């Protein structure tokens, strides 16, 4: 082998440059979003059993990934009762029995606590995390008058916060937001996502889906909550030395990686809507002022 051939072979074995790898990752992220976003929107529009089924399956996935991150993924005595509780709760929600869903989840939390040993707190936290996302997502959409609008508001705020933060962070750079937890996130990215969320809120107001002032405040609040949810999930992964919760979504990692901001935002939105509109008017409570 000549020196030129050796150099060529060595170059071919080198890992892709950071820029090339970043571009490839961006392409995968966009491709995954193009496929998954329309499916999520379509099922959200359908509501009812279709949306509840999706939410239930996602909640099971979130719980399973949480256990995997915290080192409990192979402990069937922990996995099984949690998964069963989430599935049964989903069936109760599909039947409109929120009270029964809460009872089932409470029983599941007790069983998980009794079977998870030294990492009991992490196991319970994972079940509550997944259950919170499950109940909040169904309750928000359950409102026949404003459920779809409220759910889309939360989804779009979370999506544009993520997208705006990604591009602002990459193009502007600057000081890091919290190096110990998420080394790549910058203050510029956080600001970019925040501004993007205000544009979405203004768009909803322009189409008279809500009142301008309250929607801007809600958009701002949910954008911040979404980013805090992202940082929370990053902190949990860093605590256990895990980079991605799984590799189920190309370019995004796992469900936890993709939905961390949504989980935080939808739980806060549902609580806020519930306090103003009750269990049957969570969407109206969030959107109507």
N, C-alpha and C positions, 0 to 999 in steps of 0.2 A: 504493500500500500504506500503510495507516495505521500509526501507531506501535505499536499493540497487535498488529497482524498481523506487523509486522517483529520485534517481541520474541518472538512465538510461534514464528516461523520460525527465529529465531536459537537459541531454546531447543531446538527439535527437532533442530538440527544439532550440539548439544553432545554430547560423548562421555558415555556413561553414568557416573553417580557411582560412586565406589569401592565403596560398599556394594552397589549394584545389580549391578555387575560381579562382585563377589565372590560374591553369591548365585547369579548365573547360572553362574559357574564351578563352584560347589559342586554345582548341579543336574546339570551335565554330567559331573562326576566321579562322582557317585552313579549316574547312568544308565549310564555306561560300565562301572562296577564291577558293577552288577546284571547286565549282559549278559556280561561277560568272566569274572568270577569263577566262575560255575557251569560254564562251558565248561572252564576250567582244572582245576577240581576233578574234573569228569567224566572228562577225559582222564588226569588223574593217577590216578584210581581204576582206569581201564582198564589203565594201565601199558603195558608192551611197546612194540609198534611205534607205537601211537597217541600215547603220551606222548613217545617218542623223536622222532617226526616233528614234533610241536609244538615241542619243545625245539630241534631242528635248524633249523627255519624261524625261530624267534625268535633263535637265535644268529646266523644270517645277517643278520637285521634289525639286531641290535646292532652287528655289524661294519660294516654299511653306514652306519648312523647315526654311528658313531664316526669313520669316514672323512670323512663330510660335515662333522662338527663341526670336525675338524682340517684341513680344506681339501684333503682327498684324495679326496673323493667322486666326482669326475669323472675320476680317473686309473684307466682301465680296466686298465692293466697291474698295478695294485695291487689293485683290487676283485676282478677275476676269479680270480686264484690263491687269494686268501683265501676267497672264497665257495665255490669248488670244493673246497678243503680241508675246510671246515666241512660241506659236503654229503656228501663221501665219508666223513668221520669219523662223521657221523650214520648212514650206511649200515652202517659197521663196528660201531657201537654197537648198532644194531638186530639185527645178527647175533651179538652177544655177544662181539665181538672188540675188547676195549679196547686191547690191545697194538697192533693194526693202526691203530686210531683215533689213537693217540699218534704212530705213525710218520707217518701221513698229515699230521697237524697240524704235525709237526716239519719235514717237507718243505715244506709250505705256508708256514711261517714263514720258511724260508730263501729261498724264491722272493720273498715279499713284501719281505724285507730287501734283496734284490738289485735290486728294481724301484722302490722307493719314494723314492730320492734323499735329499734333505736332511732330510726328515721321517721317516726310517727308523724311529727309535725310537718315534714315535707310531703308525706303521702296525703295527709288531710288537706294541706294547702293546694296540692294538685287537683284533688277532687273538687274542692270549693271553687278553684279557678275555672275548671271546665264546666261545673254546674252553673256558676254565675253567668258564663257566656251563653250557655244553653237557655236558661230561663229568660235572661234579658233579651236575647235575640228573638225569641218567640213572643214574649210579651209586647215588645215594641211593634212587631208586625201584626199582632193580633187585633189591634184597633182597626175596625173596618173603615173609618173615616180618614184617618191620617197615618195609618200604620205604614203603608208603602212609602209615603213621602218622608216620614221620620226615619225609616230604615235607610232609604237612599241618602238622606242628608248625612247620617252618621257614616255610611260607607264612603261617600264621596269626600267628606272631610278627612277621613283616615287615608284614603288613597292619595289625594292631592298633597296632604302633609308629607307622606312618604316620598312621592315623586318630586315635589318641590324641594324637599330636604336633600334628596339624592343629587339633583342637578345643581342646586345652589352650593352644596358642599363640595362637589367636584370642580365646579367652575371658579368659585371664589376662594375656597380653602380658609386659611386663617386659624385662629386659636381653636383648640379642641374643646368640646363641650364637657366631657368627663372621661379623661384618658384611662383611668383605672377600670372603668366599666365597659366603655365602647370607644376604642382608640381612633376609629375612623370618623366619628361624628364631630361636627364642628358647630360653632355658634352661628356661622353663616347658613349652614344647612337647617338648623332649627328655625332661624328667622325666615328662610325661604319657604319652609313648610307652613309656617304660621301665616305668612302673607297669602300663600295659595289658598289656605282654608278660608280666609276672609273673602277672597274672590268667589269661592263657591257659595258662601253664605249670601253675598250680595246678589249672585245669580238667582238663588231661590227667591230672594225678596223681589227681584226684578220681574219674575214670573208670578208674583203675588201668591207664593206658596207660604208666606209668613211675613211678619213685620220686620222691617229692616234692622232696627236697633237690637231687639232680642236675638234675631238670627245671627247678627255679627258677634254678639257676646257669646252665644252658644257655640258658634264656629270657632271662636278664639279659645274658649274653654276646652272644647273637645279636641282641638289640635294639640294643646298643651298636655292634656290627659293621654292622648294617643302617644305622644313622644315619651312621656313618663312610663307608659306601659312598655314601650320598646326598651327603654333603659332598664326597667325592672327585669324583663326577660333576659337581657344581656347580663345583668348582675347575677342572676340565678345560674346561667350557663358558665360564667366565669368562676363562680363559687365552686363548681364541680369540674372545671377544666374542660368544658365541652365547647366546640366551635359552632356546630349546627345541631339543632334538635333532631333532625333526620335529613334525608335527601329525597323526600317524596315529591317536592316541587322543584323542577329544574331552575337554577339560578336564584332560588329563594331559600333553599334548605327545607325545613319542615313546616308543619302547620303552626307550631309555636313561633317560629321565625317570621312567618308571613302574617299571622293574626294577632301578634302581641299587642299592637296598637289598637286594633279593632276591639279586642276583648275588653281592654280598659275603657275605651270610649263608649262601647255599647252598654256596659254595666252602669257607668255614670249617667248616661243618657236615660236608661230605663228607670233608674232610681229617681232622677229628676222628674221624668214624665209621670211616674207613679205617684209621687208626692203631690203633683198638681192635678192629675186626671184620674187617679185610681187604677185598679187592675185592668178595667175594660177600656180605659182611655189614656194609655201611656203615650201613644202617638200624638193625640190631641194635647196632652199635657206638655209635651215637648215643643210642639210646633205652633200652637194657637195661643196668642196673647191678646 
